[in-house]
Amino acid sequence: MEPKIKPKVLFFDVNETLLDLTQMKKQVADALGGNDHLLPLWFTTMLQYSLVMSASGRYEPFGHIGAAALQMVAANHDIKMTEKDARNIVINGLRNLPPHPEVKEALSKLKEAGYTLVALTNSSDEGVQHQFENAGLDSYFNRRLSIEPVKKFKPFTDTYDWAANQLQVQPEDCMLIAAHGWDVAGALWAGWRAAFVSRPGQQLFPLAPQTEI
């Protein structure tokens, strides 16, 4: 295989790719009566309904969708939870995530190598601002992009196209680094390049094109 030209912009997913969800998952599990096995169901329900809203031409902040999904999972297990309580758990949890241990050193090396680093997240603009401030990640990135202005969640092709336009680069000049099979699949189908970060419990989608890394 011929060596490829370096991508011009590295776009990073935020939740789980850069930030460690462990402590948030514990808070969600506690709210679900200590049922750790319900966490994957909650997370996939949140993703499912974010796509349902985008497909229907609707938008709500990612944290609100996560809270609604938490209410749904709780209700199916006879756990009563108000919208306010669910939002407090999810939004506060998302905003106070620590970075994975290797993240800052890795970002430093990429920045020193001359790459343009951009965060691209389904979280709201206000949400990702809080996340980066609390995790100490602001100084590593050239830009932070929330999908909020385009109001379509990843992995919609329109969202990746919009992000590339924000940096005034072509899709083939973009590389997404993410820990979710659905995210790198969406980027590849949008004409981007991609690298998969193999976090525990995450897998590539077998029907998608292969990531480079």
Stockholm file with secondary structure:
# STOCKHOLM 1.0

chainA/1-213         MEPKIKPKVLFFDVNETLLDLTQMKKQVADALGGNDHLLPLWFTTMLQYSLVMSASGRYEPFGHIGAAALQMVAANHDIKMTEKDARNIVINGLRNLPPHPEVKEALSKLKEAGYTLVALTNSSDEGVQHQFENAGLDSYFNRRLSIEPVKKFKPFTDTYDWAANQLQVQPEDCMLIAAHGWDVAGALWAGWRAAFVSRPGQQLFPLAPQTEI
#=GR chainA/1-213 SS CCCCCCCSEEEECCBTTTBCCHHHHHHHHHHTTTCGGGHHHHHHHHHHHHHHHHHTTCCCCHHHHHHHHHHHHHHHTTCCCCHHHHHHHHHHHHHTCCBCTTHHHHHHHHHHTTCEEEEEESSCHHHHHHHHHHHTCGGGCSEEEESTTTTCCTTCHHHHHHHHHHTTCCGGGEEEEESCHHHHHHHHHTTCEEEECCCTTCCCCTTSCCCCC
#=GC SS_cons         CCCCCCCSEEEECCBTTTBCCHHHHHHHHHHTTTCGGGHHHHHHHHHHHHHHHHHTTCCCCHHHHHHHHHHHHHHHTTCCCCHHHHHHHHHHHHHTCCBCTTHHHHHHHHHHTTCEEEEEESSCHHHHHHHHHHHTCGGGCSEEEESTTTTCCTTCHHHHHHHHHHTTCCGGGEEEEESCHHHHHHHHHTTCEEEECCCTTCCCCTTSCCCCC
//
